Amino acid sequence: MARDFNELADRAKADWPDAARKVYTEASAGFAAELTERAELGSMLAAARKARSLTQPALSELTGIQQAEISRIERGTGNPTAATLLRLADALGQRVMLVPFNR
């Protein structure tokens, strides 16, 4: 009997064709990278907010973005739009940059 989810998943994946395992591995890596990027964005937002001695509610007042959404972004669980990021950056005296990356 499987002890945990990972063991159960590994047993299920053992029957997958190589192509399916490759797709799963690549998708998992992409998902993990996205979570890391969201966490980094959240940390940068929180640091910029704190450097301005602002609370989340104060930043919410400045931007019109709900405090709960600011919290989600700072925790890395939000998925902000470009407009949201631009409003936050403007209120914090920051700018948004697009940086190339390789996947």
VEXTIRO-180485 format. One record per residue: residue number from 1; residue in three letters; x, y, z of N, C-alpha, C, O in turn. Coordinates in steps of 0.02 Angstrom, whole numbers, always signed. Atoms other than C-alpha are relative to their C-alpha. Layout:
BEGIN
<base finu="NUM" numar="ALA" n_east="X" n_north="Y" n_up="Z" ca_east="X" ca_north="Y" ca_up="Z" c_east="X" c_north="Y" c_up="Z" o_east="X" o_north="Y" o_up="Z"/>
...
//
This chain:
BEGIN
<base finu="1" numar="MET" n_east="+42" n_north="-59" n_up="+0" ca_east="+0" ca_north="+0" ca_up="+0" c_east="+45" c_north="+62" c_up="+0" o_east="+97" o_north="+64" o_up="+33"/>
<base finu="2" numar="ALA" n_east="-38" n_north="-62" n_up="+5" ca_east="+62" ca_north="+175" ca_up="-42" c_east="-1" c_north="+37" c_up="+67" o_east="-52" o_north="+39" o_up="+101"/>
<base finu="3" numar="ARG" n_east="-6" n_north="-36" n_up="-64" ca_east="+125" ca_north="+275" ca_up="+107" c_east="-20" c_north="+73" c_up="-6" o_east="-49" o_north="+101" o_up="+40"/>
<base finu="4" numar="ASP" n_east="+17" n_north="-70" n_up="+8" ca_east="+101" ca_north="+449" ca_up="+36" c_east="-17" c_north="+13" c_up="-73" o_east="-13" o_north="-31" o_up="-116"/>
<base finu="5" numar="PHE" n_east="+20" n_north="-18" n_up="+68" ca_east="+44" ca_north="+542" ca_up="-118" c_east="+56" c_north="-10" c_up="-50" o_east="+44" o_north="-37" o_up="-104"/>
<base finu="6" numar="ASN" n_east="-56" n_north="+7" n_up="+47" ca_east="+217" ca_north="+546" ca_up="-198" c_east="+12" c_north="-72" c_up="-20" o_east="+26" o_north="-86" o_up="-78"/>
<base finu="7" numar="GLU" n_east="-10" n_north="+70" n_up="+16" ca_east="+235" ca_north="+359" ca_up="-186" c_east="-55" c_north="-25" c_up="-46" o_east="-42" o_north="-61" o_up="-94"/>
<base finu="8" numar="LEU" n_east="+57" n_north="+19" n_up="+42" ca_east="+62" ca_north="+333" ca_up="-259" c_east="+8" c_north="+29" c_up="-71" o_east="-4" o_north="-6" o_up="-120"/>
<base finu="9" numar="ALA" n_east="-9" n_north="-32" n_up="+65" ca_east="+99" ca_north="+457" ca_up="-399" c_east="+57" c_north="-34" c_up="-38" o_east="+51" o_north="-45" o_up="-99"/>
<base finu="10" numar="ASP" n_east="-56" n_north="+33" n_up="+34" ca_east="+266" ca_north="+373" ca_up="-437" c_east="-22" c_north="-68" c_up="-28" o_east="-1" o_north="-86" o_up="-83"/>
<base finu="11" numar="ARG" n_east="+24" n_north="+65" n_up="+25" ca_east="+179" ca_north="+204" ca_up="-454" c_east="-44" c_north="+10" c_up="-61" o_east="-40" o_north="-28" o_up="-109"/>
<base finu="12" numar="ALA" n_east="+44" n_north="-13" n_up="+57" ca_east="+49" ca_north="+279" ca_up="-571" c_east="+41" c_north="+20" c_up="-61" o_east="+27" o_north="-2" o_up="-117"/>
<base finu="13" numar="LYS" n_east="-41" n_north="-24" n_up="+56" ca_east="+182" ca_north="+365" ca_up="-677" c_east="+44" c_north="-55" c_up="-29" o_east="+67" o_north="-49" o_up="-86"/>
<base finu="14" numar="ALA" n_east="-42" n_north="+54" n_up="+25" ca_east="+280" ca_north="+203" ca_up="-694" c_east="-29" c_north="-31" c_up="-63" o_east="+8" o_north="-58" o_up="-105"/>
<base finu="15" numar="ASP" n_east="+33" n_north="+29" n_up="+58" ca_east="+153" ca_north="+146" ca_up="-823" c_east="-7" c_north="+49" c_up="-58" o_east="-30" o_north="+31" o_up="-112"/>
<base finu="16" numar="TRP" n_east="+6" n_north="-51" n_up="+52" ca_east="+161" ca_north="+307" ca_up="-924" c_east="+52" c_north="-13" c_up="-55" o_east="+107" o_north="-38" o_up="-41"/>
<base finu="17" numar="PRO" n_east="-52" n_north="+3" n_up="+53" ca_east="+248" ca_north="+308" ca_up="-1092" c_east="+52" c_north="+55" c_up="+11" o_east="+39" o_north="+104" o_up="+46"/>
<base finu="18" numar="ASP" n_east="-54" n_north="-48" n_up="-9" ca_east="+412" ca_north="+402" ca_up="-1101" c_east="-20" c_north="+71" c_up="-18" o_east="-2" o_north="+119" o_up="+16"/>
<base finu="19" numar="ALA" n_east="+21" n_north="-66" n_up="+22" ca_east="+332" ca_north="+547" ca_up="-1195" c_east="-43" c_north="+35" c_up="+53" o_east="-36" o_north="+95" o_up="+65"/>
<base finu="20" numar="ALA" n_east="+43" n_north="-29" n_up="-52" ca_east="+203" ca_north="+573" ca_up="-1058" c_east="+41" c_north="+20" c_up="+61" o_east="+29" o_north="+73" o_up="+91"/>
<base finu="21" numar="ARG" n_east="-44" n_north="-17" n_up="-57" ca_east="+337" ca_north="+569" ca_up="-922" c_east="+40" c_north="+64" c_up="-15" o_east="+50" o_north="+105" o_up="+29"/>
<base finu="22" numar="LYS" n_east="-38" n_north="-60" n_up="+19" ca_east="+437" ca_north="+699" ca_up="-1019" c_east="-44" c_north="+62" c_up="+5" o_east="-21" o_north="+113" o_up="+31"/>
<base finu="23" numar="VAL" n_east="+46" n_north="-57" n_up="-4" ca_east="+286" ca_north="+815" ca_up="-1035" c_east="-13" c_north="+18" c_up="+73" o_east="-12" o_north="+77" o_up="+91"/>
<base finu="24" numar="TYR" n_east="+13" n_north="-11" n_up="-71" ca_east="+248" ca_north="+794" ca_up="-850" c_east="+60" c_north="+34" c_up="+34" o_east="+52" o_north="+82" o_up="+72"/>
<base finu="25" numar="THR" n_east="-61" n_north="-27" n_up="-31" ca_east="+428" ca_north="+831" ca_up="-799" c_east="+10" c_north="+73" c_up="-21" o_east="+26" o_north="+115" o_up="+21"/>
<base finu="26" numar="GLU" n_east="-8" n_north="-69" n_up="+24" ca_east="+437" ca_north="+987" ca_up="-908" c_east="-53" c_north="+46" c_up="+28" o_east="-38" o_north="+103" o_up="+47"/>
<base finu="27" numar="ALA" n_east="+54" n_north="-41" n_up="-27" ca_east="+268" ca_north="+1050" ca_up="-849" c_east="+12" c_north="+13" c_up="+75" o_east="+0" o_north="+69" o_up="+99"/>
<base finu="28" numar="SER" n_east="-14" n_north="-8" n_up="-71" ca_east="+316" ca_north="+1021" ca_up="-667" c_east="+56" c_north="+51" c_up="+11" o_east="+52" o_north="+91" o_up="+57"/>
<base finu="29" numar="ALA" n_east="-55" n_north="-48" n_up="-7" ca_east="+479" ca_north="+1117" ca_up="-690" c_east="-24" c_north="+70" c_up="-16" o_east="-5" o_north="+118" o_up="+19"/>
<base finu="30" numar="GLY" n_east="+27" n_north="-66" n_up="+17" ca_east="+386" ca_north="+1261" ca_up="-773" c_east="-43" c_north="+27" c_up="+56" o_east="-40" o_north="+87" o_up="+72"/>
<base finu="31" numar="PHE" n_east="+43" n_north="-21" n_up="-55" ca_east="+259" ca_north="+1267" ca_up="-633" c_east="+42" c_north="+20" c_up="+60" o_east="+28" o_north="+71" o_up="+92"/>
<base finu="32" numar="ALA" n_east="-43" n_north="-16" n_up="-57" ca_east="+395" ca_north="+1265" ca_up="-500" c_east="+36" c_north="+67" c_up="-12" o_east="+43" o_north="+107" o_up="+34"/>
<base finu="33" numar="ALA" n_east="-34" n_north="-63" n_up="+16" ca_east="+487" ca_north="+1407" ca_up="-590" c_east="-49" c_north="+58" c_up="+8" o_east="-30" o_north="+111" o_up="+33"/>
<base finu="34" numar="GLU" n_east="+49" n_north="-54" n_up="-7" ca_east="+327" ca_north="+1510" ca_up="-597" c_east="-14" c_north="+15" c_up="+74" o_east="-19" o_north="+73" o_up="+92"/>
<base finu="35" numar="LEU" n_east="+10" n_north="-12" n_up="-72" ca_east="+298" ca_north="+1486" ca_up="-410" c_east="+58" c_north="+37" c_up="+30" o_east="+49" o_north="+81" o_up="+72"/>
<base finu="36" numar="THR" n_east="-59" n_north="-35" n_up="-24" ca_east="+476" ca_north="+1541" ca_up="-376" c_east="-1" c_north="+73" c_up="-21" o_east="+15" o_north="+118" o_up="+19"/>
<base finu="37" numar="GLU" n_east="+3" n_north="-68" n_up="+26" ca_east="+454" ca_north="+1695" ca_up="-485" c_east="-53" c_north="+41" c_up="+37" o_east="-42" o_north="+99" o_up="+54"/>
<base finu="38" numar="ARG" n_east="+52" n_north="-35" n_up="-37" ca_east="+291" ca_north="+1741" ca_up="-397" c_east="+24" c_north="+16" c_up="+72" o_east="+10" o_north="+71" o_up="+98"/>
<base finu="39" numar="ALA" n_east="-25" n_north="-12" n_up="-67" ca_east="+375" ca_north="+1723" ca_up="-227" c_east="+52" c_north="+56" c_up="+0" o_east="+52" o_north="+99" o_up="+45"/>
<base finu="40" numar="GLU" n_east="-50" n_north="-53" n_up="+5" ca_east="+520" ca_north="+1834" ca_up="-283" c_east="-33" c_north="+68" c_up="-11" o_east="-13" o_north="+117" o_up="+20"/>
<base finu="41" numar="LEU" n_east="+37" n_north="-62" n_up="+12" ca_east="+399" ca_north="+1966" ca_up="-348" c_east="-32" c_north="+24" c_up="+65" o_east="-29" o_north="+83" o_up="+82"/>
<base finu="42" numar="GLY" n_east="+31" n_north="-17" n_up="-63" ca_east="+306" ca_north="+1961" ca_up="-183" c_east="+49" c_north="+27" c_up="+50" o_east="+34" o_north="+76" o_up="+86"/>
<base finu="43" numar="SER" n_east="-52" n_north="-24" n_up="-46" ca_east="+465" ca_north="+1982" ca_up="-83" c_east="+24" c_north="+70" c_up="-19" o_east="+35" o_north="+112" o_up="+24"/>
<base finu="44" numar="MET" n_east="-21" n_north="-66" n_up="+23" ca_east="+518" ca_north="+2130" ca_up="-190" c_east="-54" c_north="+53" c_up="+15" o_east="-38" o_north="+108" o_up="+35"/>
<base finu="45" numar="LEU" n_east="+55" n_north="-46" n_up="-14" ca_east="+347" ca_north="+2211" ca_up="-171" c_east="-2" c_north="+17" c_up="+75" o_east="-8" o_north="+75" o_up="+93"/>
<base finu="46" numar="ALA" n_east="+2" n_north="-11" n_up="-73" ca_east="+348" ca_north="+2188" ca_up="+18" c_east="+58" c_north="+43" c_up="+22" o_east="+50" o_north="+88" o_up="+64"/>
<base finu="47" numar="ALA" n_east="-58" n_north="-40" n_up="-19" ca_east="+524" ca_north="+2258" ca_up="+32" c_east="-8" c_north="+73" c_up="-21" o_east="+9" o_north="+118" o_up="+18"/>
<base finu="48" numar="ALA" n_east="+10" n_north="-69" n_up="+23" ca_east="+480" ca_north="+2411" ca_up="-72" c_east="-52" c_north="+35" c_up="+42" o_east="-45" o_north="+94" o_up="+58"/>
<base finu="49" numar="ARG" n_east="+52" n_north="-30" n_up="-43" ca_east="+323" ca_north="+2440" ca_up="+31" c_east="+28" c_north="+18" c_up="+68" o_east="+15" o_north="+72" o_up="+93"/>
<base finu="50" numar="LYS" n_east="-28" n_north="-12" n_up="-66" ca_east="+416" ca_north="+2425" ca_up="+195" c_east="+53" c_north="+56" c_up="-1" o_east="+59" o_north="+94" o_up="+46"/>
<base finu="51" numar="ALA" n_east="-50" n_north="-54" n_up="+7" ca_east="+556" ca_north="+2539" ca_up="+132" c_east="-34" c_north="+69" c_up="+0" o_east="-3" o_north="+119" o_up="+19"/>
<base finu="52" numar="ARG" n_east="+39" n_north="-62" n_up="+0" ca_east="+421" ca_north="+2672" ca_up="+111" c_east="-41" c_north="+7" c_up="+64" o_east="-81" o_north="+53" o_up="+70"/>
<base finu="53" numar="SER" n_east="+36" n_north="+0" n_up="-64" ca_east="+356" ca_north="+2634" ca_up="+286" c_east="-76" c_north="-1" c_up="-9" o_east="-113" o_north="+34" o_up="+25"/>
<base finu="54" numar="LEU" n_east="+72" n_north="+7" n_up="+14" ca_east="+187" ca_north="+2586" ca_up="+215" c_east="-25" c_north="-67" c_up="+24" o_east="+10" o_north="-118" o_up="+19"/>
<base finu="55" numar="THR" n_east="+34" n_north="+62" n_up="-16" ca_east="+68" ca_north="+2456" ca_up="+281" c_east="-37" c_north="-22" c_up="-63" o_east="-45" o_north="+16" o_up="-110"/>
<base finu="56" numar="GLN" n_east="+41" n_north="+23" n_up="+56" ca_east="-33" ca_north="+2350" ca_up="+162" c_east="-63" c_north="+42" c_up="-7" o_east="-81" o_north="+61" o_up="-63"/>
<base finu="57" numar="PRO" n_east="+59" n_north="-42" n_up="+8" ca_east="-191" ca_north="+2449" ca_up="+202" c_east="+17" c_north="+70" c_up="-28" o_east="-22" o_north="+97" o_up="-67"/>
<base finu="58" numar="ALA" n_east="-20" n_north="-66" n_up="+26" ca_east="-97" ca_north="+2613" ca_up="+168" c_east="+14" c_north="-4" c_up="-75" o_east="-5" o_north="+40" o_up="-113"/>
<base finu="59" numar="LEU" n_east="-14" n_north="+10" n_up="+72" ca_east="-35" ca_north="+2546" ca_up="+0" c_east="-66" c_north="-10" c_up="-38" o_east="-73" o_north="+13" o_up="-94"/>
<base finu="60" numar="SER" n_east="+65" n_north="+9" n_up="+30" ca_east="-212" ca_north="+2492" ca_up="-37" c_east="-35" c_north="+66" c_up="-12" o_east="-65" o_north="+77" o_up="-65"/>
<base finu="61" numar="GLU" n_east="+31" n_north="-67" n_up="+7" ca_east="-274" ca_north="+2669" ca_up="-7" c_east="+33" c_north="+40" c_up="-57" o_east="-2" o_north="+74" o_up="-94"/>
<base finu="62" numar="LEU" n_east="-37" n_north="-36" n_up="+53" ca_east="-139" ca_north="+2740" ca_up="-122" c_east="-17" c_north="-25" c_up="-70" o_east="-19" o_north="+14" o_up="-118"/>
<base finu="63" numar="THR" n_east="+6" n_north="+31" n_up="+66" ca_east="-173" ca_north="+2620" ca_up="-264" c_east="-71" c_north="-18" c_up="-20" o_east="-86" o_north="-25" o_up="-79"/>
<base finu="64" numar="GLY" n_east="+67" n_north="+24" n_up="+15" ca_east="-355" ca_north="+2571" ca_up="-250" c_east="-3" c_north="-75" c_up="-9" o_east="-54" o_north="-102" o_up="-29"/>
<base finu="65" numar="ILE" n_east="-3" n_north="+73" n_up="+4" ca_east="-300" ca_north="+2389" ca_up="-249" c_east="-17" c_north="-28" c_up="+68" o_east="+9" o_north="-4" o_up="+119"/>
<base finu="66" numar="GLN" n_east="+21" n_north="+28" n_up="-64" ca_east="-381" ca_north="+2284" ca_up="-114" c_east="+59" c_north="-26" c_up="+39" o_east="+105" o_north="-56" o_up="+12"/>
<base finu="67" numar="GLN" n_east="-54" n_north="+23" n_up="-44" ca_east="-270" ca_north="+2247" ca_up="+35" c_east="+9" c_north="-76" c_up="-5" o_east="+66" o_north="-100" o_up="-3"/>
<base finu="68" numar="ALA" n_east="-5" n_north="+73" n_up="+5" ca_east="-310" ca_north="+2062" ca_up="+17" c_east="+39" c_north="-20" c_up="-63" o_east="+77" o_north="-69" o_up="-61"/>
<base finu="69" numar="GLU" n_east="-38" n_north="+14" n_up="+61" ca_east="-241" ca_north="+2064" ca_up="-161" c_east="+73" c_north="+16" c_up="+9" o_east="+116" o_north="-22" o_up="-14"/>
<base finu="70" numar="ILE" n_east="-70" n_north="-16" n_up="-15" ca_east="-83" ca_north="+2151" ca_up="-103" c_east="+31" c_north="-55" c_up="+42" o_east="+88" o_north="-76" o_up="+29"/>
<base finu="71" numar="SER" n_east="-25" n_north="+55" n_up="-42" ca_east="-64" ca_north="+2017" ca_up="+30" c_east="+14" c_north="-62" c_up="-42" o_east="+66" o_north="-94" o_up="-33"/>
<base finu="72" numar="ARG" n_east="-10" n_north="+59" n_up="+43" ca_east="-87" ca_north="+1878" ca_up="-99" c_east="+63" c_north="+7" c_up="-43" o_east="+102" o_north="-40" o_up="-50"/>
<base finu="73" numar="ILE" n_east="-59" n_north="-11" n_up="+42" ca_east="+45" ca_north="+1955" ca_up="-212" c_east="+63" c_north="-6" c_up="+42" o_east="+111" o_north="-38" o_up="+21"/>
<base finu="74" numar="GLU" n_east="-59" n_north="+3" n_up="-42" ca_east="+168" ca_north="+1977" ca_up="-69" c_east="+15" c_north="-71" c_up="+24" o_east="+73" o_north="-88" o_up="+35"/>
<base finu="75" numar="ARG" n_east="-10" n_north="+70" n_up="-21" ca_east="+142" ca_north="+1795" ca_up="-16" c_east="+17" c_north="-46" c_up="-58" o_east="+32" o_north="-104" o_up="-49"/>
<base finu="76" numar="GLY" n_east="-16" n_north="+40" n_up="+59" ca_east="+171" ca_north="+1736" ca_up="-194" c_east="-57" c_north="-42" c_up="-24" o_east="-48" o_north="-86" o_up="-67"/>
<base finu="77" numar="THR" n_east="+58" n_north="+39" n_up="+22" ca_east="-4" ca_north="+1667" ca_up="-215" c_east="-45" c_north="+38" c_up="-48" o_east="-91" o_north="+9" o_up="-77"/>
<base finu="78" numar="GLY" n_east="+40" n_north="-40" n_up="+46" ca_east="-76" ca_north="+1810" ca_up="-317" c_east="+25" c_north="-6" c_up="-71" o_east="+81" o_north="-29" o_up="-84"/>
<base finu="79" numar="ASN" n_east="-19" n_north="-1" n_up="+71" ca_east="-74" ca_north="+1826" ca_up="-505" c_east="-19" c_north="+68" c_up="-28" o_east="-69" o_north="+74" o_up="-63"/>
<base finu="80" numar="PRO" n_east="+19" n_north="-68" n_up="+17" ca_east="-73" ca_north="+2014" ca_up="-533" c_east="+2" c_north="+13" c_up="-75" o_east="+43" o_north="-15" o_up="-112"/>
<base finu="81" numar="THR" n_east="-1" n_north="-22" n_up="+69" ca_east="-114" ca_north="+2093" ca_up="-699" c_east="+57" c_north="+51" c_up="-8" o_east="+85" o_north="+76" o_up="+41"/>
<base finu="82" numar="ALA" n_east="-51" n_north="-51" n_up="+13" ca_east="+9" ca_north="+2211" ca_up="-783" c_east="-24" c_north="+67" c_up="+28" o_east="+17" o_north="+105" o_up="+56"/>
<base finu="83" numar="ALA" n_east="+26" n_north="-63" n_up="-26" ca_east="-105" ca_north="+2356" ca_up="-735" c_east="+9" c_north="+5" c_up="+76" o_east="+26" o_north="+58" o_up="+102"/>
<base finu="84" numar="THR" n_east="-9" n_north="+1" n_up="-73" ca_east="-99" ca_north="+2304" ca_up="-552" c_east="+73" c_north="+12" c_up="+18" o_east="+88" o_north="+51" o_up="+63"/>
<base finu="85" numar="LEU" n_east="-72" n_north="-9" n_up="-13" ca_east="+91" ca_north="+2291" ca_up="-555" c_east="+22" c_north="+72" c_up="-13" o_east="+61" o_north="+100" o_up="+25"/>
<base finu="86" numar="LEU" n_east="-18" n_north="-69" n_up="+15" ca_east="+106" ca_north="+2462" ca_up="-636" c_east="-26" c_north="+48" c_up="+53" o_east="+9" o_north="+95" o_up="+71"/>
<base finu="87" numar="ARG" n_east="+28" n_north="-43" n_up="-53" ca_east="-8" ca_north="+2543" ca_up="-506" c_east="+41" c_north="-7" c_up="+64" o_east="+55" o_north="+43" o_up="+97"/>
<base finu="88" numar="LEU" n_east="-40" n_north="+11" n_up="-60" ca_east="+91" ca_north="+2464" ca_up="-364" c_east="+69" c_north="+32" c_up="-7" o_east="+92" o_north="+67" o_up="+38"/>
<base finu="89" numar="ALA" n_east="-67" n_north="-27" n_up="+12" ca_east="+258" ca_north="+2512" ca_up="-440" c_east="-1" c_north="+76" c_up="+3" o_east="+43" o_north="+107" o_up="+33"/>
<base finu="90" numar="ASP" n_east="+5" n_north="-72" n_up="+0" ca_east="+202" ca_north="+2691" ca_up="-467" c_east="-7" c_north="+27" c_up="+71" o_east="+26" o_north="+76" o_up="+90"/>
<base finu="91" numar="ALA" n_east="+11" n_north="-22" n_up="-69" ca_east="+142" ca_north="+2709" ca_up="-287" c_east="+63" c_north="-9" c_up="+43" o_east="+73" o_north="+28" o_up="+92"/>
<base finu="92" numar="LEU" n_east="-60" n_north="+14" n_up="-39" ca_east="+307" ca_north="+2638" ca_up="-223" c_east="+63" c_north="+33" c_up="-29" o_east="+118" o_north="+21" o_up="-5"/>
<base finu="93" numar="GLY" n_east="-58" n_north="-32" n_up="+30" ca_east="+419" ca_north="+2743" ca_up="-335" c_east="+46" c_north="-50" c_up="-34" o_east="+106" o_north="-40" o_up="-36"/>
<base finu="94" numar="GLN" n_east="-37" n_north="+52" n_up="+34" ca_east="+474" ca_north="+2588" ca_up="-430" c_east="-22" c_north="-2" c_up="-73" o_east="-68" o_north="+33" o_up="-93"/>
<base finu="95" numar="ARG" n_east="+22" n_north="+11" n_up="+68" ca_east="+463" ca_north="+2533" ca_up="-610" c_east="+0" c_north="-75" c_up="-15" o_east="+36" o_north="-114" o_up="+17"/>
<base finu="96" numar="VAL" n_east="+6" n_north="+70" n_up="+21" ca_east="+417" ca_north="+2369" ca_up="-693" c_east="+43" c_north="-9" c_up="-62" o_east="+39" o_north="+30" o_up="-109"/>
<base finu="97" numar="MET" n_east="-43" n_north="+16" n_up="+58" ca_east="+544" ca_north="+2292" ca_up="-812" c_east="-14" c_north="-71" c_up="-23" o_east="-25" o_north="-116" o_up="+17"/>
<base finu="98" numar="LEU" n_east="+3" n_north="+67" n_up="+28" ca_east="+528" ca_north="+2145" ca_up="-928" c_east="+72" c_north="-23" c_up="-13" o_east="+111" o_north="+13" o_up="-44"/>
<base finu="99" numar="VAL" n_east="-67" n_north="+26" n_up="+5" ca_east="+683" ca_north="+2037" ca_up="-922" c_east="-3" c_north="-67" c_up="-37" o_east="-43" o_north="-110" o_up="-19"/>
<base finu="100" numar="PRO" n_east="+2" n_north="+64" n_up="+36" ca_east="+718" ca_north="+1897" ca_up="-1047" c_east="+26" c_north="-57" c_up="+43" o_east="+69" o_north="-48" o_up="+86"/>
<base finu="101" numar="PHE" n_east="-22" n_north="+60" n_up="-36" ca_east="+739" ca_north="+1722" ca_up="-980" c_east="-4" c_north="-59" c_up="-48" o_east="-36" o_north="-56" o_up="-100"/>
<base finu="102" numar="ASN" n_east="+0" n_north="+61" n_up="+40" ca_east="+768" ca_north="+1549" ca_up="-1049" c_east="-39" c_north="-54" c_up="+36" o_east="-28" o_north="-65" o_up="+96"/>
<base finu="103" numar="ARG" n_east="+37" n_north="+57" n_up="-28" ca_east="+648" ca_north="+1407" ca_up="-1020" c_east="+14" c_north="-61" c_up="-40" o_east="-13" o_north="-115" o_up="-25"/>
//
